[in-house]
Amino acid sequence: KPLTCSGNADINTNKVTINILDDDDETYEIQKDAEGYITPDNYPEMTLAWSDEFDGPVINTNDWTFELGDGCPNVCGWGNNELQDYTDEEENARIVDGKLVITAIEGGADNYTSARMITKDKQEFEFGRIDIRAKLPEGQGIWPAIWMLGANIDNIGWPKCGEIDIMELIGNLPKTSHGTAHYDNNGHQYTGSGYVIA
């Protein structure tokens, strides 16, 4: 649920530190149910810009685009040596009881099939707050991730466009969620750390 608010930010250096502040303990009265935390629909001095609660019968392709295939010939393995073929098939991505369910299935041309969905050219935000709620799988070889890329990626390339990994989970470390910022264009500059759930 990206939210817009007033403010400016200028980055004029090759290195930036991003602090993600957990300020939700009492300020926003976060509720918890059997499946995790529920965030509010609004915050003081912020306006809701876009949300997808996955409450329709199918995935809204006005907001989402499926990236298909194995990344070849441009970025085979999607830059991570992934052994999967991404599809837009219902068995890999569907809505169930108001939740987006992405399923990796053994088989297919590259050993596994799954889904890879983006909002490129459909949703774009410069400042604000983004809330997500996700239940993550665990297991060797699983690597779910939610990330944001700069809208100018086609013009200046990656990583110079910037990338903020909201969440990456390496399946054999199910209690550690990683957050990383990628930037600059001199090799592969990044900073990142993991958050361990007790």
N, C-alpha and C positions, 0 to 999 in steps of 0.2 A: 504494500500500500504506500507508494511514494507520496510524500506530502511536500508542498512548496511553502517556503517561508522567505521573509526578506533577509538579505545579507549579500555580501560580496566576498570573493576570495581570489587573490592573484598569486600565482605560483611562478616565480622567476628564477628558480634554482633547479639544479639537477637532482636534488634530494629533498624529499618531503617526509615529514613524520605525521602519520595519521593516528590519532587516539580515538578508539571506540569506547565511549563511556557507557557503562551500565548504570543508567539513572532511573531505572524503572521500578525500583523496589517499593516506594510508597507514592511517588509523585503521580503516577498514572493509574494507580489501583489495578495493577495487572492481576487478572484472575487466572486460576489454574483449574483445568478439568482433568479427567482421566487420561487425556491424550496430550497434555502439555499446556503451555501458556496461551491465553487469549488476549490480544492487544485491543485497545480501544479503537473506535472508528474515527475519533477526532482528538486533537491535542490543542491546547491553548495557543492562539496566534498562528495557527497553521490551517491550511485549506487542503482538503483532499483533492489530489490531482488525478489519480487513477487507482483503481483496484480491480482485482479479479478474485472473486470468492469461489470460482469454479462451481457455480450453482446452476449452470445450464446443462442440458443433456449432452452437449459435445463441447470440445475445446473451441474457444472463440478465435477463429483465424483472422479476425480484424485486429487482434492484439498480438497474436503469436504466429510465428513462422517455424515450420519444422526444417531443420537442417538435415539433409538426407545423405546417405552413403557413408563412405569411410574416409572422406576428406581428400581423396586422390582426384586429380593429379596434383593439385596445388599444395596441400598439407596432409599427406598421407598419414593416417593414424591420428589426425587432428592435432598433431604436434606433441602428442603424449604416448605414441606407440600403442594406441588403443586397438584392441582386437575386436572391434564391433562395427556393425553396419547399422546406422541410424535410419529409422523408418518413421512414417506417419501412420502406421497401422494401429488399430485399436488395441491389439494385444500388447503393444509397447507403451501407449499413452492413451489414457481414458479418464473420464470423470466418474467417480463412484461416491455416492452419498456426500456430494459437495466437496470432494477432494480430488486433486489431480494425482493420478497414480501412474508412475513411470516404472515399467517392469523390464528388467534385462532377462533375455531368454537365450539359453544355449542353442546354437544352430545358426544357420545363415552363412553368407559368403565369407565373413571374417570371424567366424567362430561364435559370435554373439550378436543379438539384435537388441536395440534399446531405442530411446527417444532423446532428441536434443532439440530444445525449443528456445527461440530467441524473440525479442521484441524489437529488433533492429528495424529502423525506418517506420515503426509503428508507435512506439512510446519513447520519449526522451525527456530527461530531467537534468537540471543543472545544480540546483540546491534542494535540500530538504531531508526528510527522514523516510527511510524505507523499512517497513516491517514485513517479515516473512514468518511463516510457520511451516515447519517441515519435519516429517518423521523419516529417519534415515536408516538404510539397511546396514548390515555388517557382514563381513566375510572376505576372505582373500580375493583380491582382484577387483573388488567393488570400489568406486571412487566418485561418489556423488558430489556435485559442486553447483553453487549458485554464484554467478559473478556478473560484474558490470564492465562494459568496455566503453571507451570514448567514441562518440558518434563520428569522429573524423578518422576512424581506422582505415577506411578505403583510401584516404588521401595521404596519410603520413605513416601508416603501417603500425604494427605491434612490435614492441611494447610502448613506443613513443606516444601512442594515443591514450595510454593509461589503462590500467585494469585494476579493479578492486574485487578481490575474491571475498564475497560476503561469508561464504562457508565452503570448505572442502573437507571431506572426511575420508580418510584412507581406511578401507573396510576392516583391515586386521588390527586397527587401533580405534575401536568403536567409542572410546570415551574421550577422544581428542578431536576437536574441531579446529581447523586452521583458518586464519584470515591473513591475506597477503595483498600488498599493493605492488603492482609492476609499473615501471615507468622508464623514461629516457630511451635512448636508441643506441647506446654503446654496449652492445652485448645483451645481457639479460639482467638488468638491474631490478632488484626487488627487495622488499623488507617483509617480514612476516613472522608470525608466531602462532602457537597453538594454545587453545583453551581446554584444560582438562576438567572433565566433569567428575566430581567426587562421588 
